[in-house]
Amino acid sequence: MLKKSNYSSIEEAALEVDPSKPCVVLGNGSSLNDLDINKIQEFFTIGANRIGKLFTPDAHVSVDLPSCESKAPLKVSWARFPDPNYINLGTQKKPSVIICLDLAEILQFKVVYLCGVDMVGNYFWGENPIIKQNNPQYYQHIKGSHFDYFSKYIGRLKIFNCSSNSILTMFQKSNKFLKDVD
């Protein structure tokens, strides 16, 4: 979707975005293994953290260490992220998918499809988040504070949950991008 290989500001990239069309936000949940990548090609995509293992989105959001290399033309993170190739979006560290939704809102999208935003289970490449995050309370933390982050978008964005394994029941479910579903 984006024409240049690198953007120095969100405003610069926004000039090439058509917010009248939906965008797709890609998390790192195991339900991405059920995703038909070809079905998202026509949409503006915003991918989180290690999405580069599977797909190069139009915009990459990372809150993890710079080990989340991306070839995405637009790169965004929170203010204390140590990589100068990423545009700072605010000062508070938030879950990566929340920063993806913040970016979608800044780019003035009205409709967002969530894919791989499971908030439960392993990552799409098989690693266990409890071990990766070194946090035995990882899912309890998500079920508490993370849900508060998601709820702020109700009424502001029309969000469809295309993540087959997701526990985010506040958003309407959709099979739009699943393999073998038309």
C-alpha positions as CSV (number, residue, x, y, z in Angstrom):
1,M,0.0,0.0,0.0
2,L,2.7,2.5,1.0
3,K,4.8,3.7,-2.0
4,K,8.1,4.6,-0.3
5,S,10.5,2.2,1.5
6,N,10.8,4.4,4.6
7,Y,8.8,7.2,6.3
8,S,10.1,9.7,8.8
9,S,6.7,10.7,10.1
10,I,3.2,9.2,10.5
11,E,1.8,12.3,8.8
12,E,3.9,11.6,5.7
13,A,2.6,8.1,5.5
14,A,-1.0,9.2,6.2
15,L,-1.0,11.1,2.9
16,E,-0.9,7.7,1.0
17,V,-3.5,5.9,3.2
18,D,-7.1,5.6,2.3
19,P,-8.9,5.5,5.6
20,S,-12.3,4.9,4.0
21,K,-11.2,1.3,3.5
22,P,-10.6,-1.0,6.5
23,C,-7.2,-1.8,7.8
24,V,-5.9,-5.1,9.3
25,V,-4.0,-5.3,12.6
26,L,-1.8,-8.4,12.9
27,G,-0.8,-9.6,16.4
28,N,1.4,-12.6,17.1
29,G,-1.1,-15.2,18.3
30,S,-1.3,-18.8,17.0
31,S,-4.5,-18.1,15.1
32,L,-2.3,-16.4,12.5
33,N,-1.6,-20.0,11.4
34,D,-5.2,-20.1,10.2
35,L,-4.8,-16.8,8.2
36,D,-4.9,-16.7,4.4
37,I,-2.2,-14.0,3.8
38,N,-3.5,-13.5,0.3
39,K,-6.8,-12.2,1.6
40,I,-5.2,-9.3,3.4
41,Q,-3.0,-8.1,0.6
42,E,-5.5,-5.5,-0.6
43,F,-5.7,-3.8,2.9
44,F,-3.4,-1.5,4.8
45,T,-1.7,-3.7,7.4
46,I,-0.3,-2.8,10.8
47,G,1.7,-5.7,12.3
48,A,3.1,-6.1,15.9
49,N,6.4,-7.2,17.2
50,R,7.6,-10.4,15.4
51,I,5.1,-10.3,12.6
52,G,8.1,-10.1,10.2
53,K,8.6,-13.9,10.7
54,L,5.4,-14.3,8.7
55,F,4.6,-11.1,6.8
56,T,5.9,-7.6,6.0
57,P,3.1,-5.1,7.0
58,D,2.8,-1.6,5.8
59,A,3.4,-0.4,9.3
60,H,5.3,-2.2,12.0
61,V,4.8,-1.6,15.7
62,S,7.3,-2.9,18.2
63,V,7.5,-2.6,22.0
64,D,9.9,-5.4,22.3
65,L,13.7,-5.2,21.9
66,P,15.1,-4.2,18.5
67,S,15.3,-8.0,17.7
68,C,11.9,-7.5,16.0
69,E,13.5,-6.4,12.7
70,S,11.1,-5.3,10.1
71,K,11.2,-4.3,6.4
72,A,8.0,-2.3,6.9
73,P,8.1,1.2,5.4
74,L,6.5,2.8,8.5
75,K,7.9,1.8,11.9
76,V,6.3,3.0,15.2
77,S,6.9,2.4,18.9
78,W,6.7,4.0,22.3
79,A,8.9,6.9,23.3
80,R,11.6,4.9,25.2
81,F,12.2,2.4,22.4
82,P,15.9,2.4,21.7
83,D,15.8,2.1,17.9
84,P,16.1,5.4,16.0
85,N,14.5,3.9,12.9
86,Y,11.1,3.8,14.8
87,I,8.8,6.8,15.2
88,N,7.9,7.5,18.8
89,L,4.2,7.4,19.4
90,G,3.6,8.7,22.9
91,T,5.5,8.2,26.1
92,Q,3.6,5.4,27.9
93,K,4.5,1.8,27.2
94,K,1.4,-0.1,26.1
95,P,0.7,-3.5,24.7
96,S,1.9,-3.6,21.1
97,V,-1.6,-4.3,19.6
98,I,-2.9,-1.3,21.5
99,I,-0.2,0.9,19.8
100,C,-1.4,-0.7,16.5
101,L,-4.9,0.5,17.2
102,D,-3.7,3.9,18.3
103,L,-1.9,4.1,14.9
104,A,-5.0,3.0,13.0
105,E,-6.9,5.8,14.8
106,I,-4.2,8.4,14.0
107,L,-4.3,7.3,10.4
108,Q,-8.1,7.9,10.6
109,F,-9.3,4.4,9.9
110,K,-12.8,3.7,11.0
111,V,-12.9,-0.1,10.5
112,V,-10.2,-2.5,11.8
113,Y,-9.9,-6.3,11.5
114,L,-7.9,-8.0,14.2
115,C,-5.9,-11.1,13.2
116,G,-3.7,-13.1,15.5
117,V,-4.9,-11.1,18.5
118,D,-5.6,-14.1,20.6
119,M,-4.5,-13.0,24.0
120,V,-4.2,-16.6,25.0
121,G,-2.0,-19.6,23.9
122,N,1.3,-19.7,22.1
123,Y,2.7,-17.3,19.6
124,F,2.2,-18.2,15.9
125,W,5.8,-19.7,15.7
126,G,5.1,-22.0,18.7
127,E,6.9,-20.2,21.6
128,N,5.1,-19.9,24.9
129,P,4.5,-16.2,26.0
130,I,4.8,-17.0,29.7
131,I,8.3,-18.2,29.1
132,K,9.2,-15.5,26.5
133,Q,7.9,-12.7,28.8
134,N,9.4,-14.4,31.8
135,N,6.1,-13.7,33.6
136,P,4.1,-16.6,35.1
137,Q,1.2,-14.2,35.6
138,Y,1.2,-13.1,31.9
139,Y,-2.3,-14.2,31.1
140,Q,-3.8,-12.9,34.4
141,H,-2.2,-9.5,33.6
142,I,-3.7,-9.5,30.1
143,K,-7.2,-10.4,31.3
144,G,-7.0,-7.4,33.7
145,S,-5.3,-4.3,32.5
146,H,-5.1,-5.2,28.8
147,F,-8.9,-5.5,28.5
148,D,-9.2,-2.0,29.8
149,Y,-7.0,-0.8,26.9
150,F,-9.2,-2.6,24.3
151,S,-12.5,-1.3,25.7
152,K,-11.5,2.3,25.1
153,Y,-12.0,1.7,21.3
154,I,-15.6,0.6,21.6
155,G,-17.6,3.3,19.8
156,R,-14.5,4.9,18.4
157,L,-13.5,2.2,15.9
158,K,-15.6,-0.5,14.3
159,I,-13.5,-3.6,15.2
160,F,-13.9,-7.1,13.9
161,N,-12.1,-9.9,15.6
162,C,-10.8,-12.4,13.0
163,S,-8.7,-14.2,15.5
164,S,-10.1,-17.7,15.7
165,N,-8.6,-18.4,19.2
166,S,-9.2,-15.0,20.7
167,I,-10.6,-14.3,24.1
168,L,-11.6,-10.7,23.1
169,T,-15.3,-11.2,23.1
170,M,-16.1,-7.5,23.1
171,F,-15.6,-7.4,19.4
172,Q,-17.8,-9.0,16.7
173,K,-16.3,-12.2,15.3
174,S,-15.4,-12.6,11.6
175,N,-14.0,-15.4,9.5
176,K,-13.1,-13.0,6.7
177,F,-9.4,-13.9,6.4
178,L,-9.4,-17.5,7.4
179,K,-8.0,-20.2,5.1
180,D,-10.6,-22.2,3.1
181,V,-13.4,-19.7,4.0
182,D,-15.0,-17.5,1.3
